[in-house]
Amino acid sequence: MELEKLKKIICRELTNIKEEEITEDTRFVEDLNADSLDVVQIVMGIEDEFGIEIPEEASYQIKTVGEAHKAILKALGQ
């Protein structure tokens, strides 16, 4: 369920991407052509959607959709 919400957040921020194109191995910069501002917007969208806070240091480590998913689960205590 979190992964599906994450895909929606990504598609909302990167309007040229379709949900079916996104897997856990998808890299934000290399595969989705996201720049650093896009990644910040995605992290902010994650925090708003899930009511969590991802520490700034941790957000810099997020390079793939799977890493973002793990950060969500960790922040949710799962």
Residue frames relative to the residue before (quaternion, step in Angstrom):
aa qw qx qy qz dx dy dz
M 1.0000 0.0000 0.0000 0.0000 0.00 0.00 0.00
E 0.6534 0.5070 -0.3210 0.4614 3.60 0.93 -0.85
L 0.6395 0.5360 -0.3310 0.4407 3.57 1.00 -0.82
E 0.6455 0.5124 -0.3264 0.4628 3.60 0.98 -0.78
K 0.6397 0.5031 -0.3219 0.4838 3.60 0.99 -0.80
L 0.6319 0.5383 -0.3250 0.4531 3.56 1.00 -0.83
K 0.6419 0.5202 -0.3229 0.4617 3.58 0.94 -0.84
K 0.6450 0.5193 -0.3177 0.4618 3.59 0.99 -0.82
I 0.6304 0.5255 -0.3268 0.4686 3.58 1.02 -0.81
I 0.6517 0.5161 -0.3106 0.4610 3.57 0.92 -0.93
C 0.6852 0.4811 -0.2856 0.4663 3.59 0.89 -0.91
R 0.6111 0.5410 -0.3472 0.4618 3.57 1.12 -0.60
E 0.7157 0.4335 -0.2432 0.4906 3.59 1.00 -0.82
L 0.7593 0.2385 -0.1303 0.5912 3.57 1.04 -0.80
T 0.2054 -0.8651 0.4453 0.1052 3.54 0.34 1.29
N 0.6555 0.5164 -0.3218 0.4472 3.62 1.17 -0.33
I 0.6165 0.5414 -0.3325 0.4651 3.61 1.32 0.05
K 0.2535 -0.7495 0.5928 0.1501 3.57 -1.07 0.80
E 0.6311 -0.5779 0.3686 0.3630 3.57 -1.07 0.79
E 0.6715 0.5194 -0.3086 0.4290 3.59 0.93 -0.83
E 0.6010 0.5587 -0.3527 0.4498 3.60 1.25 -0.26
I 0.6776 0.5213 -0.2705 0.4426 3.57 1.24 -0.46
T 0.0024 0.7587 -0.6513 0.0162 3.54 -0.96 0.99
E 0.6803 -0.4700 0.3449 0.4442 3.59 -1.24 0.08
D 0.6711 0.4951 -0.2946 0.4666 3.60 1.17 -0.50
T 0.4642 0.6910 -0.4425 0.3336 3.58 1.26 -0.18
R 0.2629 -0.7604 0.5793 0.1310 3.56 -0.88 1.04
F 0.5311 -0.6676 0.4225 0.3063 3.56 -0.86 0.99
V 0.7541 0.3951 -0.2242 0.4743 3.58 0.69 -1.05
E 0.7543 0.4277 -0.2310 0.4413 3.57 0.62 -1.13
D 0.7780 0.3602 -0.1894 0.4787 3.60 0.87 -0.90
L 0.7774 0.3319 -0.1676 0.5073 3.58 1.00 -0.82
N 0.3759 -0.7569 0.4548 0.2810 3.57 1.34 -0.02
A 0.3083 0.7452 -0.5237 0.2744 3.57 1.05 0.76
D 0.2857 -0.7220 0.5936 0.2116 3.56 -1.10 0.65
S 0.7400 -0.4243 0.2659 0.4491 3.57 -1.26 0.11
L 0.6289 0.5255 -0.3393 0.4616 3.61 1.04 -0.66
D 0.6144 0.5400 -0.3401 0.4639 3.59 1.03 -0.77
V 0.6619 0.5061 -0.3080 0.4592 3.58 0.91 -0.92
V 0.6292 0.5192 -0.3310 0.4743 3.60 1.00 -0.79
Q 0.6527 0.5106 -0.3108 0.4654 3.59 0.95 -0.85
I 0.6359 0.5161 -0.3246 0.4732 3.59 1.02 -0.77
V 0.6510 0.5048 -0.3173 0.4698 3.60 0.91 -0.88
M 0.6485 0.5040 -0.3172 0.4741 3.59 0.97 -0.82
G 0.6374 0.5222 -0.3186 0.4686 3.58 1.03 -0.76
I 0.6156 0.5358 -0.3291 0.4752 3.58 1.08 -0.77
E 0.6707 0.5059 -0.3007 0.4513 3.56 0.86 -1.00
D 0.6681 0.4942 -0.2977 0.4699 3.60 0.95 -0.85
E 0.6925 0.5050 -0.2808 0.4319 3.57 0.82 -1.03
F 0.7877 0.3286 -0.1580 0.4967 3.56 0.91 -0.93
G 0.4028 -0.7309 0.4686 0.2897 3.59 1.25 -0.11
I 0.5209 0.6142 -0.4087 0.4294 3.55 1.06 0.83
E 0.2641 -0.7167 0.6050 0.2249 3.53 -1.34 0.03
I 0.1958 -0.7536 0.6191 0.1023 3.52 -0.84 1.04
P 0.4538 -0.6980 0.4708 0.2920 3.60 -0.60 1.07
E 0.6164 -0.5922 0.3761 0.3577 3.56 -1.03 0.84
E 0.6456 0.5252 -0.3267 0.4479 3.58 0.94 -0.89
A 0.6609 0.5044 -0.3015 0.4669 3.57 1.00 -0.85
S 0.6417 0.5409 -0.3380 0.4259 3.59 0.98 -0.78
Y 0.6215 0.5460 -0.3400 0.4471 3.60 1.13 -0.60
Q 0.6580 0.5222 -0.2968 0.4541 3.57 1.21 -0.51
I 0.5650 0.6187 -0.3791 0.3928 3.59 1.23 -0.34
K 0.0104 0.8174 -0.5726 0.0623 3.55 -0.48 1.24
T 0.7764 0.2444 -0.1273 0.5668 3.59 1.19 -0.57
V 0.6494 -0.4921 0.4038 0.4160 3.53 -1.31 0.27
G 0.6328 0.5406 -0.3288 0.4463 3.59 1.01 -0.77
E 0.6475 0.5022 -0.3188 0.4764 3.59 1.01 -0.75
A 0.6265 0.5140 -0.3323 0.4826 3.59 1.05 -0.71
H 0.6324 0.5335 -0.3188 0.4624 3.57 1.02 -0.85
K 0.6575 0.5023 -0.3033 0.4727 3.59 0.94 -0.87
A 0.6370 0.5231 -0.3277 0.4617 3.60 1.03 -0.78
I 0.6199 0.5270 -0.3351 0.4751 3.60 1.06 -0.73
L 0.6783 0.4944 -0.2953 0.4564 3.57 0.82 -1.02
K 0.6431 0.5211 -0.3218 0.4596 3.58 0.98 -0.83
A 0.6816 0.4863 -0.2883 0.4646 3.58 0.91 -0.92
L 0.6735 0.4649 -0.2830 0.5001 3.58 1.18 -0.56
G 0.4862 -0.6886 0.4159 0.3412 3.58 1.29 -0.08
Q 0.5085 0.6439 -0.4215 0.3861 3.59 1.12 0.59
